[in-house]
Amino acid sequence: MVDVIVVGAGPTGAMLAGELRLHGVDVVVLERETEPTRVVRSLGLHVRSIEVMDQRGLLERFLEHGRTYPVGGFFAAIPKPSPERLDTAHGYVLGIPQPVTDRMLAERAAELGADIRRGRELVGLSQDDEGVTAELADGSRLRSRYLVGCDGGRSTVRKLLGVGFPGEPARVETLIGEMEVTANPETVAATVAEVRRTQKRFGVGPVGEGVYRVVVPAEGVAEDRSVPPTLEDVRRRLRAVAGTDFGVRSPRWLSRFGDATRQAERYRIGRVLLAGDAAHIHPPVGGQGLNLGIQDAFNLGWKLAAEVDGWAPEGLLDSYHAERHPVGADVLDNTRAQTELMSTEPGPRAVRRLLSELMDFEEVNRYLVERITAIAVRYDFGAGHALLGARMRDIALERGRLYELTRGGRGLLLDQTGRLSAAGWADRVDHVVDTSAELDAPAVLLRPDGHVAWAGDDQGELLEQLPRWFGAAVD
């Protein structure tokens, strides 16, 4: 029996596998496809995901393969500059194609010892008090203590569990792909600029070597969205929307996506959990989908590892649903709003103009950017210090910086007083005595995901919070 089966080797599954292996958990990743996808559904990482990579020492790898861009202009594609004074040391977006992100997260998981098995399709599962049995298409079975479905919006795991997936079906559909364009680049740019004055779901942009990323509204919603469009489908829609097909040819890949918006009613059923698109789907406006899945995995990994290792306090694993379900619901709502604002109808266009004016106020612009980039996420840990429940941004210390202390995925007591102790939890919590001009608290207790579990200087209060997140003390 293995500790955890992760179904799906996309960004959520690979991130989760790496987090579990960081704690020594035995992980098998089952992926239906025999080869990694070439489809580029996501174009980059938002601020919170960039912070996550920095917390685990992966950011330099990602920076080598991507480009940094300002964080403005993401909410409903309303062009606004980056807000000032974002609460982060990484005030940028990292442009990087999803297949590259997938590959680097899978490489990291494999480096840590995850067993990634491609061409293995899950067709059935059952669970009992001791574990989960996964049935594969080749007739084999695999037994684990827990199983996590990271297998996308059409999740087999979610369907086998019978978990409700309420929301709205797709009303519109968009064709997408990468292909050569023979039209003059200046003509392409001018035409795109004119069309996008009213049609925000349209775009034709270069990705290099004469290849362009093409995004164009479809005529309707396909009965089977798993079937990719043809090149002729794309040509026909380009002519209908832009008046020209730009001479598109030789596609690298073609796909389609809709605006369905749904969320799983529960993220945990016994020993089976859901993460990423298996737990929530929404339109891609704002570029939040991949980032939301990575952040689900970051929240879940240490909690599931604690459960496997036997030190998790009561309710810790259930806090995954309690914390991440509201975050997912918020993303669904903001994508609903953005989708309406991108409509070509007169009413939504009028609201868009009004919101654009409001975004000229720095506070409004910052508020929306913080929502899109997920740095505004704060979990409800009850009343207390202003930092409680928020993720801690990277700060400079006298002897380095904060995120350099979080590489191992353990808890962290950052103590500016030198008077506190976490001695009974030394196997789970690092106690670092250091100071920072940027930390407005005598001491903070950080969970492995970087969220502030406690702030203050009272040893008694600290001893109340350590068991809540890190289990019983060890003599």
C-alpha positions in Angstrom: 0.0 0.0 0.0 1.3 3.5 -0.9 0.6 6.5 1.2 -1.1 8.7 -1.5 -2.3 8.3 -5.0 -2.5 11.5 -7.0 -4.7 11.2 -10.1 -3.5 13.7 -12.8 0.0 14.9 -13.6 -0.9 18.4 -14.5 0.3 21.4 -12.5 -2.0 20.8 -9.5 -1.1 17.1 -9.3 2.6 17.6 -9.8 2.7 20.4 -7.3 0.9 18.3 -4.7 3.2 15.3 -5.4 6.2 17.5 -4.8 4.8 18.9 -1.6 4.0 15.4 -0.2 7.5 14.1 -1.1 9.0 17.1 0.7 7.6 15.4 3.9 8.7 11.9 2.9 5.2 10.7 1.9 5.1 7.8 -0.6 3.4 9.1 -3.7 2.2 7.5 -7.0 0.9 9.8 -9.7 -1.4 8.2 -12.2 -1.8 10.1 -15.5 -4.1 8.9 -18.3 -2.2 10.5 -21.1 1.0 8.9 -22.3 2.7 12.2 -23.2 2.5 15.7 -21.7 0.1 18.0 -23.4 1.2 20.6 -25.9 -1.9 22.7 -25.4 -1.1 26.1 -23.8 -4.2 26.9 -21.7 -2.3 29.1 -19.2 0.2 31.7 -20.1 1.8 32.5 -16.7 2.0 32.7 -12.9 0.4 35.4 -10.8 2.0 36.9 -7.7 0.9 34.4 -5.1 2.1 31.4 -7.3 5.4 33.2 -7.8 5.7 33.5 -4.0 4.9 29.8 -3.7 7.8 29.0 -6.0 10.1 31.2 -4.1 9.0 29.6 -0.8 10.1 26.3 -2.1 13.3 27.4 -3.8 11.9 26.9 -7.4 11.6 30.5 -8.5 15.0 30.7 -10.2 14.2 27.8 -12.4 10.9 29.4 -13.5 12.5 32.8 -14.1 15.0 31.2 -16.5 12.1 30.0 -18.7 9.8 33.0 -18.5 9.4 36.8 -18.8 8.2 39.2 -16.2 5.4 41.6 -17.0 3.5 44.3 -15.1 0.5 43.1 -13.1 -1.9 45.7 -14.5 -4.6 45.1 -17.0 -5.8 41.6 -15.9 -9.2 42.4 -14.6 -11.6 41.9 -17.6 -8.7 43.0 -19.8 -9.3 46.6 -18.7 -5.9 48.4 -19.5 -4.6 49.9 -16.3 -1.1 50.3 -14.9 0.3 48.3 -12.1 -0.8 49.6 -8.7 1.8 51.1 -6.4 2.8 49.5 -3.1 1.6 46.0 -3.6 2.2 43.9 -0.5 4.7 41.6 -2.1 8.4 41.3 -3.0 7.3 40.0 -6.4 5.2 42.7 -8.0 5.1 41.2 -11.4 3.4 38.4 -13.5 5.7 35.7 -14.9 4.8 34.8 -18.5 5.5 31.1 -19.0 3.5 28.6 -21.1 1.7 25.9 -19.2 3.5 23.0 -20.7 6.8 24.5 -19.3 5.2 24.9 -15.9 3.9 21.3 -16.0 7.3 20.0 -16.9 9.2 21.8 -14.2 6.7 20.9 -11.5 6.8 17.2 -12.7 10.6 17.3 -12.7 10.7 18.7 -9.2 8.3 16.0 -8.0 10.4 13.2 -9.6 13.6 14.7 -8.1 12.0 14.4 -4.7 11.1 10.8 -5.4 7.5 10.8 -6.7 6.5 7.9 -8.9 4.8 9.4 -12.0 3.2 6.7 -14.1 1.9 7.8 -17.6 -0.7 5.9 -19.6 -2.5 4.8 -16.5 -6.2 5.6 -16.5 -8.4 5.4 -13.4 -11.8 3.8 -14.1 -13.0 2.9 -10.6 -12.3 3.5 -6.9 -13.6 2.4 -3.6 -12.7 3.2 0.0 -12.9 1.8 3.4 -11.7 2.6 6.9 -8.1 1.6 6.0 -7.6 3.1 2.6 -8.6 3.5 -1.1 -8.5 1.0 -3.9 -7.9 2.5 -7.4 -9.0 0.4 -10.4 -7.1 1.0 -13.6 -8.2 0.6 -17.2 -5.6 -2.2 -17.7 -7.3 -4.3 -15.0 -4.8 -3.7 -12.3 -5.5 -2.3 -8.9 -3.5 -0.1 -6.6 -4.1 0.4 -2.9 -3.4 3.7 -1.0 -4.1 5.3 2.3 -5.5 8.5 0.5 -6.3 9.5 -3.0 -6.5 13.0 -4.5 -8.3 13.8 -7.7 -6.3 16.4 -9.7 -7.7 15.2 -13.0 -9.3 18.3 -14.4 -12.7 19.7 -15.1 -14.1 16.4 -16.4 -12.7 14.6 -13.3 -13.2 10.9 -13.2 -12.5 10.9 -9.4 -15.2 13.5 -8.8 -17.7 11.6 -10.9 -16.9 8.2 -9.2 -17.4 9.9 -5.8 -20.8 11.3 -6.9 -19.9 14.7 -5.6 -22.3 17.4 -6.8 -20.8 20.0 -9.2 -23.4 22.8 -9.3 -23.1 25.9 -11.3 -23.8 27.2 -14.8 -23.1 25.3 -18.1 -21.2 26.9 -20.9 -23.1 29.6 -22.8 -20.4 30.6 -25.2 -17.3 28.8 -26.5 -13.9 30.0 -27.7 -11.5 28.4 -30.2 -7.8 28.5 -29.4 -4.6 27.3 -31.0 -1.1 28.0 -32.2 -0.4 28.2 -35.9 1.5 29.9 -38.6 0.1 33.2 -40.0 1.1 34.3 -43.5 -0.4 37.8 -43.3 1.8 40.8 -42.8 2.6 41.4 -39.1 1.6 45.1 -39.3 -1.7 44.1 -40.9 -2.4 41.5 -38.2 -1.7 44.0 -35.4 -3.9 46.7 -36.9 -6.8 44.3 -37.5 -6.5 42.8 -34.0 -6.5 46.3 -32.4 -9.6 47.3 -34.3 -11.6 44.1 -33.5 -10.6 44.1 -29.8 -12.2 47.6 -29.4 -15.5 45.6 -29.0 -14.6 41.9 -29.0 -12.5 41.2 -26.0 -12.5 37.4 -26.5 -10.5 37.8 -29.7 -6.7 37.8 -30.2 -4.0 36.9 -32.6 -0.5 37.4 -31.2 3.0 36.2 -32.1 4.7 33.5 -30.0 7.9 33.3 -32.1 9.2 31.7 -35.3 6.2 32.9 -37.4 3.8 31.1 -35.1 0.8 33.0 -33.5 -1.6 32.2 -30.7 -5.1 32.6 -32.1 -8.2 33.1 -29.9 -11.5 33.6 -31.5 -15.2 33.2 -30.4 -16.9 30.1 -31.7 -20.2 30.1 -33.4 -21.9 28.1 -30.6 -21.1 25.4 -28.0 -20.0 22.0 -29.2 -21.8 18.9 -28.0 -18.5 17.3 -27.2 -15.9 19.9 -26.2 -13.2 17.2 -25.8 -13.1 17.1 -29.6 -10.7 19.8 -30.9 -11.8 22.1 -33.7 -10.4 21.8 -37.2 -8.2 24.4 -38.9 -11.2 25.1 -41.2 -13.3 25.9 -38.1 -10.8 28.4 -37.0 -10.5 30.0 -40.5 -14.3 30.3 -40.8 -14.6 32.0 -37.4 -11.7 34.4 -38.1 -13.4 35.5 -41.3 -16.7 36.0 -39.5 -15.2 38.0 -36.6 -12.2 39.8 -38.2 -13.1 39.7 -41.9 -9.9 37.7 -42.7 -8.4 34.4 -41.7 -4.9 36.0 -41.7 -3.7 33.0 -43.9 -3.5 30.7 -40.9 -1.9 27.3 -41.6 0.1 24.4 -40.1 -1.4 24.4 -36.5 0.8 23.1 -33.7 -2.3 22.4 -31.7 -6.0 23.3 -31.6 -8.5 23.3 -28.7 -11.6 24.9 -27.4 -12.9 26.2 -24.0 -16.2 27.4 -22.7 -17.4 29.6 -19.9 -19.0 26.9 -17.7 -18.7 27.9 -14.0 -19.0 25.1 -11.4 -17.7 24.1 -8.0 -17.6 20.8 -6.2 -19.9 20.8 -3.2 -17.2 19.0 -1.1 -13.5 18.9 -1.5 -13.2 15.8 0.7 -15.1 12.6 1.0 -13.5 10.3 3.5 -10.0 9.4 2.2 -10.5 11.0 -1.2 -10.0 14.7 -1.9 -10.3 17.0 -4.9 -8.0 19.8 -6.0 -7.6 22.1 -9.0 -10.0 21.9 -11.9 -11.5 18.7 -10.5 -12.9 20.9 -7.7 -13.8 24.1 -9.7 -14.0 25.3 -13.3 -14.5 28.8 -14.6 -13.8 31.0 -17.6 -10.1 31.7 -18.1 -10.5 35.5 -17.8 -7.9 36.9 -15.5 -5.6 33.9 -15.9 -6.5 32.4 -12.5 -7.2 28.7 -13.1 -3.7 27.2 -13.1 -2.7 29.4 -10.2 -5.8 28.5 -8.1 -4.9 24.8 -8.6 -1.3 25.3 -7.6 -2.4 27.1 -4.5 -4.9 24.4 -3.6 -2.1 21.9 -3.7 0.1 24.2 -1.5 -2.6 24.3 1.1 -3.4 20.6 1.0 0.1 19.1 0.8 1.4 19.7 4.3 -2.0 18.8 5.9 -2.3 15.5 4.1 1.4 14.8 4.9 0.7 15.5 8.6 -2.3 13.1 8.4 -0.1 10.3 6.8 2.7 10.9 9.3 0.3 10.7 12.3 0.8 14.1 13.9 -2.1 16.0 12.4 -4.4 17.6 15.0 -8.1 16.8 14.8 -9.7 18.8 11.9 -6.5 19.8 10.2 -7.3 17.8 7.0 -10.9 19.1 7.0 -9.5 22.7 7.1 -8.5 22.2 3.5 -12.1 22.4 2.4 -13.0 25.0 4.9 -10.2 27.3 3.7 -10.1 26.6 -0.1 -13.7 26.2 -0.9 -14.5 29.9 -0.2 -11.4 31.0 -2.2 -12.6 29.0 -5.1 -16.1 30.5 -4.8 -14.6 33.9 -4.9 -12.6 33.2 -8.0 -15.8 31.9 -9.7 -17.6 35.1 -8.8 -14.9 37.4 -10.1 -14.7 35.5 -13.4 -18.5 35.7 -13.7 -18.2 39.5 -13.3 -15.3 39.7 -15.7 -17.1 37.7 -18.3 -20.1 40.0 -18.1 -17.8 43.0 -18.5 -16.3 41.5 -21.7 -19.7 41.2 -23.4 -20.4 43.1 -26.5 -23.9 44.1 -25.3 -24.6 47.8 -24.6 -25.4 47.3 -20.9 -22.2 45.4 -19.9 -20.2 47.8 -22.1 -21.6 50.7 -20.1 -20.7 49.1 -16.8 -17.2 48.4 -18.2 -16.7 52.0 -19.0 -17.8 53.0 -15.5 -15.5 50.4 -13.8 -12.7 51.6 -16.0 -13.2 55.1 -14.6 -13.3 53.8 -11.0 -10.1 51.9 -11.6 -8.3 55.2 -12.0 -8.5 55.4 -8.2 -5.4 53.7 -6.9 -7.3 51.9 -4.1 -9.8 50.3 -6.6 -7.1 49.2 -9.0 -5.0 47.7 -6.2 -8.1 45.9 -4.7 -8.9 44.2 -8.0 -5.2 43.3 -8.7 -4.9 41.7 -5.2 -8.0 39.6 -5.9 -6.7 38.4 -9.2 -3.2 37.6 -8.0 -4.5 35.9 -4.8 -2.4 38.0 -2.4 -5.6 39.2 -0.8 -6.5 35.6 0.4 -6.8 35.5 4.1 -8.1 32.5 6.0 -10.4 32.9 9.0 -8.4 31.9 12.1 -10.6 34.0 14.4 -9.9 37.3 16.1 -6.3 38.5 16.7 -3.4 40.3 15.2 -3.9 42.1 11.9 -1.6 39.6 10.2 -3.6 36.6 11.4 -4.7 34.3 8.6 -2.9 36.3 5.9 0.0 34.9 3.9 3.4 36.4 4.9 5.2 38.2 2.1 8.9 37.7 1.8 10.8 40.2 4.1 14.4 41.0 4.6 15.9 39.7 7.9 19.2 40.6 9.5 20.6 37.3 8.3 18.9 36.7 4.9 15.3 36.8 3.9 12.1 35.0 5.1 11.4 32.7 2.2 14.9 31.2 2.4 13.7 29.7 5.7 10.7 28.0 4.2 12.3 25.7 1.7 11.7 22.5 3.7 7.9 23.0 4.1 8.0 23.1 7.9 6.3 25.4 10.3 8.3 28.5 11.3 8.5 30.5 14.5 10.2 33.8 13.5 11.1 35.3 16.9 12.3 38.9 17.2 12.2 38.7 21.0 14.5 35.8 21.6 12.3 34.8 24.6 9.9 32.3 23.0 10.2 28.6 22.6 8.6 25.8 20.4 10.8 23.1 21.9 8.1 20.4 22.0 7.5 20.9 18.2 11.1 21.0 17.0 10.5 18.1 14.7 7.8 20.1 12.9 8.5 23.8 13.5 11.8 25.7 13.0 12.5 28.4 15.6 14.5 31.2 14.1 15.6 34.2 16.2 16.1 37.1 13.9 14.8 40.7 13.3 13.3 42.6 10.4 12.5 46.2 10.0 9.5 45.0 7.8 7.8 42.8 10.4 5.3 44.7 12.6 5.0 42.0 15.2 7.3 40.7 18.0 7.0 37.2 16.6 5.0 35.2 14.1 4.2 31.5 13.8 3.9 30.5 10.1 2.2 27.4 8.8 4.1 25.5 6.1 2.1 27.3 3.5 3.3 30.7 4.8 0.0 31.8 6.4 0.3 33.5 9.8 -1.1 31.2 12.5 -0.2 33.4 15.4 1.5 36.8 16.1 2.5 38.3 19.4 5.0 37.8 22.2 3.1 35.8 24.8 4.5 32.3 25.4 1.2 31.1 26.8 -0.7 32.2 23.7 1.9 30.5 21.5 1.5 27.3 23.4 -2.2 27.4 22.7 -1.7 27.8 18.9 1.1 25.3 18.3 -1.1 22.2 19.0 -3.9 23.6 16.9 -1.7 23.5 13.7 1.1 21.1 14.6 -0.4 18.5 16.9 0.8 17.4 20.3 4.2 18.3 21.7 6.9 15.7 21.9 8.8 15.4 25.2 
